[in-house]
């Protein structure tokens, strides 16, 4: 296990973000563990988590121009990660979406930097069936962005109900 993976597990356990027992997931499936990124609920915890993401992104060698955080938990994650990158000298543009379109002010569903022509890294907390990621990919492509990768804290490695695999 890498250093950032070990730090992540220690942090998740200390924040009570990773719990063990019997949990019924949104899908209805029962799981022996539950992960709640909402438990990273202080500046120090969020900064520590963002540091783990940054190290994972750097070690993967991903090439991207912009961070995208899908609503809801992806928003603070992408923001914290952008701040950690900025602290190390890489000032990245950032964008995220709203769940409902706004019809006043700037309107629309996207907030932040324009996606058009940018290689976009999607940042989220958990991937289970991939529904939220598919939605994020559609949003990015519709705005002219180029998906460059997806980074999550926890991949449940489940097969979507509409999948053939």
C-alpha positions as CSV (number, residue, x, y, z in Angstrom):
1,X,0.0,0.0,0.0
2,X,1.3,3.5,-0.8
3,X,1.9,6.2,1.7
4,X,-1.2,8.2,0.6
5,X,-3.4,5.1,0.8
6,X,-2.2,4.5,4.3
7,X,-2.8,8.1,5.3
8,X,-6.2,8.0,3.7
9,X,-7.3,4.9,5.6
10,X,-5.9,6.3,8.9
11,X,-7.7,9.6,8.3
12,X,-11.0,7.9,7.3
13,X,-11.0,5.8,10.4
14,X,-10.1,8.7,12.7
15,X,-12.9,10.9,11.2
16,X,-15.4,8.0,11.5
17,X,-15.9,8.3,7.7
18,X,-15.2,4.6,7.2
19,X,-17.3,2.4,9.5
20,X,-17.8,-1.4,9.7
21,X,-21.0,-3.2,10.5
22,X,-24.1,-3.9,8.5
23,X,-25.4,-1.1,6.3
24,X,-28.1,-1.0,3.7
25,X,-26.9,1.1,0.7
26,X,-29.0,3.3,-1.6
27,X,-29.1,0.4,-4.0
28,X,-30.7,-1.8,-1.4
29,X,-27.7,-4.0,-1.1
30,X,-26.3,-4.8,2.4
31,X,-22.7,-3.9,2.9
32,X,-20.2,-4.7,5.7
33,X,-18.8,-1.2,5.5
34,X,-20.0,2.3,4.9
35,X,-18.0,5.4,3.7
36,X,-19.3,8.9,4.3
37,X,-17.0,11.7,3.1
38,X,-19.3,14.1,4.9
39,X,-17.4,13.1,8.1
40,X,-14.4,15.0,6.9
41,X,-16.0,18.0,8.5
42,X,-13.2,20.3,9.6
43,X,-10.5,22.2,7.8
44,X,-7.8,19.9,9.0
45,X,-9.7,16.8,8.0
46,X,-10.6,18.1,4.6
47,X,-7.0,19.4,4.0
48,X,-5.7,15.9,4.9
49,X,-8.1,14.2,2.6
50,X,-7.3,16.7,-0.2
51,X,-3.6,15.9,0.3
52,X,-4.3,12.2,-0.2
53,X,-6.1,13.0,-3.4
54,X,-3.3,15.2,-4.7
55,X,-0.7,12.5,-4.0
56,X,-2.9,9.9,-5.7
57,X,-3.4,12.2,-8.7
58,X,0.3,13.0,-8.9
59,X,1.4,9.3,-8.6
60,X,-1.1,8.3,-11.4
61,X,0.6,10.9,-13.7
62,X,-2.8,12.2,-14.9
63,X,-2.6,15.1,-17.4
64,X,-5.5,17.6,-17.0
65,X,-6.3,21.3,-17.0
66,X,-9.3,21.7,-14.8
67,X,-10.9,20.0,-11.7
68,X,-14.7,19.2,-11.8
69,X,-16.6,18.4,-8.7
70,X,-20.1,16.9,-9.3
71,X,-22.8,18.0,-6.9
72,X,-22.8,17.5,-4.0
73,X,-19.8,16.0,-2.3
74,X,-17.6,16.5,-5.3
75,X,-17.9,20.3,-4.8
76,X,-15.9,20.6,-1.5
77,X,-13.6,17.9,-2.5
78,X,-12.6,19.5,-5.8
79,X,-12.3,22.9,-4.1
80,X,-10.0,21.5,-1.3
81,X,-7.9,19.7,-3.9
82,X,-7.6,22.9,-6.0
83,X,-6.4,24.7,-2.8
84,X,-3.8,22.0,-2.1
85,X,-2.5,22.1,-5.7
86,X,-2.3,26.0,-5.4
87,X,-0.3,25.7,-2.2
88,X,2.3,23.7,-4.2
89,X,2.4,26.2,-7.0
90,X,-0.2,24.8,-9.5
91,X,-3.2,27.1,-9.7
92,X,-5.9,25.0,-11.4
93,X,-9.3,26.2,-12.7
94,X,-12.3,24.6,-10.9
95,X,-15.9,24.0,-11.9
96,X,-18.9,22.2,-10.5
97,X,-22.6,21.7,-11.3
98,X,-25.9,22.4,-9.6
99,X,-28.5,19.7,-9.3
100,X,-31.2,22.1,-10.5
101,X,-30.7,24.8,-13.2
102,X,-30.9,28.4,-12.0
103,X,-33.0,30.8,-14.1
104,X,-31.7,34.0,-12.6
105,X,-28.3,35.6,-12.1
106,X,-25.7,33.7,-14.1
107,X,-28.3,30.9,-14.7
108,X,-27.6,27.4,-15.8
109,X,-26.2,24.4,-14.0
110,X,-22.5,25.0,-14.3
111,X,-20.5,27.2,-11.9
112,X,-16.8,28.2,-12.2
113,X,-14.3,28.0,-15.0
114,X,-15.4,27.2,-18.5
115,X,-14.9,23.6,-19.5
116,X,-14.7,24.1,-23.3
117,X,-11.5,22.7,-24.7
118,X,-10.1,21.7,-21.3
119,X,-9.0,18.3,-20.1
120,X,-11.2,17.8,-17.1
121,X,-10.5,15.6,-14.1
122,X,-13.6,14.5,-12.2
123,X,-13.3,14.4,-8.4
124,X,-15.9,12.6,-6.3
125,X,-16.1,10.6,-3.0
126,X,-17.4,7.2,-3.9
127,X,-18.2,5.3,-7.1
128,X,-20.7,2.5,-6.7
129,X,-22.7,1.8,-9.9
130,X,-21.2,4.8,-11.8
131,X,-24.4,6.7,-12.3
132,X,-23.1,10.0,-10.9
133,X,-19.9,9.7,-13.0
134,X,-21.9,9.0,-16.2
135,X,-23.9,12.2,-15.4
136,X,-20.7,14.2,-14.9
137,X,-19.2,12.9,-18.1
138,X,-22.4,14.0,-20.0
139,X,-22.2,17.5,-18.4
140,X,-18.5,17.9,-19.3
141,X,-18.9,16.7,-22.9
142,X,-22.0,18.9,-23.4
143,X,-20.0,21.9,-22.2
144,X,-17.2,21.1,-24.7
145,X,-14.8,19.6,-22.1
146,X,-12.6,16.6,-22.6
147,X,-12.8,14.0,-19.8
148,X,-9.3,13.2,-18.7
149,X,-9.9,11.0,-15.7
150,X,-11.9,10.2,-12.6
151,X,-10.5,10.2,-9.1
152,X,-12.5,8.9,-6.1
153,X,-11.7,8.1,-2.5
154,X,-13.5,4.7,-2.6
155,X,-14.5,2.5,-5.5
156,X,-17.0,-0.1,-4.4
157,X,-16.2,-2.1,-7.6
158,X,-19.9,-3.0,-8.0
159,X,-21.4,-3.9,-11.3
160,X,-24.2,-1.6,-12.5
161,X,-27.6,-3.3,-12.7
162,X,-27.8,-2.3,-16.4
163,X,-24.3,-3.8,-17.2
164,X,-23.5,-7.0,-19.1
165,X,-20.3,-7.7,-17.1
